[in-house]
Amino acid sequence: MKIRKAIIPVAGMGTRFLPATKAQPKEMLSLVDKPVIQYIVEEAVEAGIEQIIFITSQTKRAIEDHFDTNYELEHRLEEKGKTKLLEQIREITKLASFVYIRQLEPKGDGHAILHAKNLVGKDEPVAVLFGDDIVDSKKPCIGQLMDVYEKYRDPVIAVQHIPKEEISNYGVVDAVETAKRTYEVKGFVEKPSPEEAPSDLAVIGKYIITPEVFAALERAKPSKGGEIRLADAFRALIGERSIYAYDFEGTRYDCGNKMQFLSAAVDFGLKHAEVNGDGKFADFIRARAKSLKK
């Protein structure tokens, strides 16, 4: 069965970007002229996804509005003859079919994903993309994972080699390489110390999950904090069925991290036709770097 649906959990509070996220979702923070969440949706759509299932909260109405039609704005743009902008705005609503489900309580990413279970067929695989991770690549990152799923028909986790000193910030897989950039997962450790980490392969927020993952989430017991985690479902399935990890190709930006968010803003600005079409933004970056060295 082809993967046609994607679940995007966006119910988090975004506390790492306060006060900017006090009145707007962190996913709506802009990189040049598009919010982070639009990059995530475009990645899924480019890979062939037709339906996006957002798991939201009461503070995320701006996301719904962004992918909805704004008749007043379209009318004003049409009146002023801003045809190109009008086309860009209308294309956003046509990207995919959008569904919104509210997670009433913050009980973990696994709990959020479970909210979409009834919208996914009993034998249907589905993509999961978290709202923080943008990957700039020739082929969409989630599309790379879909290719691995097509080969093995098992759940697939995106992973990336992470420096030893940063490994304690991530979930880490214990895995055996089975093909180029592809690993079979034998274990999963959440935020280990560098000495305890079974590898340097850190889990990134993109997955292909199967019905067995939903079943494992339903069986999962909440942690002491009352959360149900997707990692717990994968951990429970190890030994019952194969799970694969894929070291994706591309540059990843954790847009929940201020430094990486700023790095993404610079890199995407350098690629933007309007911002750097004449090379002025690149010149500005060079001049600023030169002045900082003095």
C-alpha positions in Angstrom: 0.0 0.0 0.0 1.4 3.4 -1.0 1.9 6.0 1.7 -0.5 8.8 1.1 -1.0 10.3 4.6 1.3 12.1 7.0 0.8 12.9 10.7 2.3 16.1 11.9 2.1 16.7 15.7 2.2 20.4 16.4 0.6 20.6 19.9 3.8 21.6 21.8 4.1 24.9 23.6 7.4 26.0 22.0 8.9 27.3 25.3 12.4 27.4 23.9 11.4 30.4 21.7 9.6 32.4 24.3 8.6 35.3 24.2 8.3 35.0 20.4 5.9 32.0 20.9 3.8 33.6 23.6 1.1 34.5 21.1 2.0 32.5 18.0 2.9 28.8 17.4 6.6 28.1 17.1 5.8 26.3 13.8 4.7 29.7 12.4 8.1 31.3 12.9 9.3 32.4 9.5 12.4 31.4 7.5 12.7 34.3 5.0 9.1 34.4 3.8 7.6 31.0 4.7 6.8 29.6 8.2 8.6 26.5 9.3 5.5 24.4 9.1 5.1 25.1 5.4 8.5 23.7 4.7 7.5 20.5 6.5 4.3 20.2 4.6 6.0 20.9 1.2 8.5 18.1 2.0 5.6 15.7 2.5 3.7 16.8 -0.6 6.8 16.6 -2.8 7.2 13.0 -1.6 3.7 12.1 -2.8 1.7 12.7 0.4 -1.9 13.7 -0.3 -3.4 14.2 3.2 -1.9 16.0 6.1 -3.2 15.2 9.6 -2.2 17.9 12.1 -2.4 17.1 15.8 -2.9 20.5 17.3 -3.8 22.3 20.5 -5.9 25.3 21.4 -3.0 27.7 20.8 -2.3 26.5 17.2 -5.2 28.1 15.3 -2.8 30.2 13.2 -1.6 27.0 11.5 -5.2 26.2 10.5 -5.6 29.7 9.2 -2.3 29.6 7.2 -3.5 26.6 5.2 -7.0 27.8 4.8 -8.4 30.3 2.2 -8.3 34.0 3.1 -10.9 35.5 0.8 -10.3 39.1 2.0 -6.5 38.9 1.4 -7.1 37.3 -2.0 -9.6 40.0 -2.9 -7.2 42.8 -2.0 -4.3 41.3 -3.9 -6.5 40.8 -6.9 -7.6 44.5 -6.7 -4.0 45.7 -6.6 -3.0 43.5 -9.5 -0.5 41.5 -7.4 -1.0 38.4 -9.5 2.2 36.5 -8.5 1.5 36.9 -4.7 -2.1 35.9 -5.3 -1.0 32.7 -7.0 1.4 31.9 -4.1 -1.3 32.4 -1.5 -3.8 30.2 -3.4 -1.2 27.4 -3.9 -0.8 27.0 -0.1 -4.4 25.8 0.3 -4.0 23.4 -2.6 -0.9 21.7 -1.3 -2.9 18.8 0.2 -6.1 17.8 2.0 -5.8 19.0 5.6 -7.3 17.5 8.7 -7.0 18.9 12.2 -7.4 17.0 15.5 -6.9 18.6 18.9 -4.8 16.9 21.6 -6.6 18.2 24.7 -3.8 17.3 27.1 0.0 17.4 26.6 0.6 13.7 27.1 3.5 13.1 24.8 4.2 12.6 21.1 3.0 9.0 21.1 -0.3 10.1 22.7 -0.6 12.8 20.0 0.0 10.3 17.1 -2.6 8.0 18.5 -5.2 10.7 17.9 -4.8 10.0 14.1 -5.4 6.2 14.4 -9.0 6.3 13.2 -8.0 8.3 10.1 -5.5 5.7 9.0 -6.6 2.4 7.5 -6.0 -0.8 9.5 -3.3 -2.0 7.0 -2.1 1.4 6.1 1.5 2.7 6.6 1.7 6.5 7.4 4.5 9.1 7.5 5.2 11.1 10.7 7.0 14.4 10.5 7.6 16.5 13.6 7.4 20.3 13.2 10.9 21.2 14.2 13.1 19.3 11.7 13.7 20.8 8.2 15.9 18.9 5.9 17.3 20.6 2.8 17.9 17.8 0.2 17.6 17.0 -3.4 15.1 14.3 -2.6 12.6 14.9 0.3 13.9 13.3 3.5 10.5 11.6 4.1 10.6 10.3 0.5 14.0 8.7 1.2 12.4 6.9 4.2 9.4 5.9 2.0 11.9 4.2 -0.4 13.3 2.2 2.5 9.8 1.2 3.5 9.0 0.0 0.0 12.0 -2.3 0.2 11.4 -3.8 3.7 7.7 -3.1 4.5 8.7 -2.3 8.1 8.8 0.9 10.2 11.6 3.3 9.3 13.3 5.9 11.5 15.3 8.8 10.2 18.8 9.0 11.9 21.8 11.2 11.6 25.4 10.9 12.8 25.8 13.3 15.7 29.0 14.4 17.4 29.8 12.6 20.7 29.5 15.7 22.8 25.9 16.3 21.6 24.6 12.8 21.7 23.0 13.1 25.1 20.3 15.4 23.6 18.9 12.7 21.4 17.4 9.2 21.3 20.1 6.9 19.9 19.7 3.6 18.1 21.8 0.4 18.5 21.8 -0.8 15.0 23.5 -3.1 12.5 24.1 -1.9 8.9 22.2 -3.9 6.3 22.7 -1.8 3.2 24.2 1.6 2.3 23.0 4.1 4.9 20.4 1.6 6.1 20.4 -0.1 9.5 18.3 -2.7 11.3 17.5 -1.4 14.8 18.4 -3.7 17.7 17.9 -1.3 20.6 16.9 2.3 21.5 18.3 4.4 24.3 16.8 7.8 25.2 19.4 10.6 25.8 22.3 8.5 26.8 25.6 9.9 28.1 28.4 9.8 25.5 29.9 6.8 27.3 26.6 4.9 27.3 25.5 5.6 23.8 25.4 2.5 21.7 26.2 4.4 18.5 26.4 8.0 17.1 23.1 7.5 15.2 20.6 9.9 16.6 16.9 9.8 15.9 15.5 12.7 13.9 11.8 13.7 13.9 10.7 11.8 10.7 9.3 8.3 10.5 7.3 5.7 8.6 5.0 3.8 11.0 2.8 0.8 10.5 -0.3 -0.4 12.2 1.8 -2.4 14.7 3.2 0.9 16.0 -0.3 2.2 16.7 -1.0 -1.0 18.5 2.2 -0.7 20.6 1.2 2.9 21.5 -2.2 1.7 22.7 -0.4 -0.8 25.0 2.2 1.6 26.2 2.1 2.6 29.8 2.5 6.4 30.6 5.8 7.5 32.0 6.1 9.1 35.5 5.3 12.4 33.8 2.1 10.9 32.3 3.5 10.9 28.8 3.2 8.2 26.1 6.2 8.4 23.8 6.7 7.1 20.2 10.1 5.8 21.3 8.4 3.5 23.8 6.4 1.9 20.9 9.5 1.2 18.9 11.3 -0.2 21.9 8.4 -2.6 22.6 8.4 -3.8 19.0 12.1 -4.7 18.9 12.3 -8.4 18.8 8.7 -8.8 17.5 9.4 -7.3 14.0 12.1 -5.6 12.1 12.6 -1.8 12.5 14.9 0.0 10.2 16.9 3.3 10.5 18.0 5.3 7.5 20.9 7.8 7.6 19.2 10.3 5.2 21.0 12.6 2.7 20.7 16.3 3.2 21.3 19.2 5.6 19.1 19.1 8.7 18.1 22.1 10.7 16.6 21.7 14.2 14.3 24.7 14.1 13.5 24.3 17.8 17.1 25.3 18.4 17.9 29.0 18.2 21.3 28.6 16.7 20.1 26.2 14.0 17.1 28.3 13.3 19.3 31.3 12.6 21.6 29.1 10.5 18.6 27.9 8.4 17.4 31.5 8.0 20.9 32.5 6.5 21.1 29.4 4.3 17.6 29.7 2.9 18.1 33.4 2.5 21.2 32.8 0.4 19.1 30.5 -1.9 16.2 32.9 -2.1 15.9 34.5 -5.6 14.5 37.8 -4.3 16.7 38.1 -1.2 20.0 37.0 -2.9 19.2 37.1 -6.6 21.8 39.9 -7.1 24.2 38.5 -4.5 23.6 41.4 -2.1 22.7 39.1 0.9 25.8 37.0 0.3 27.9 40.3 0.2 26.3 41.4 3.4 27.2 38.1 5.1 30.8 38.3 3.9 31.1 41.9 5.0 29.6 41.1 8.4 32.0 38.1 8.9 34.9 40.3 7.9 34.0 43.0 10.4 33.6 40.4 13.2 37.2 39.3 12.6 38.6 42.7 13.3 
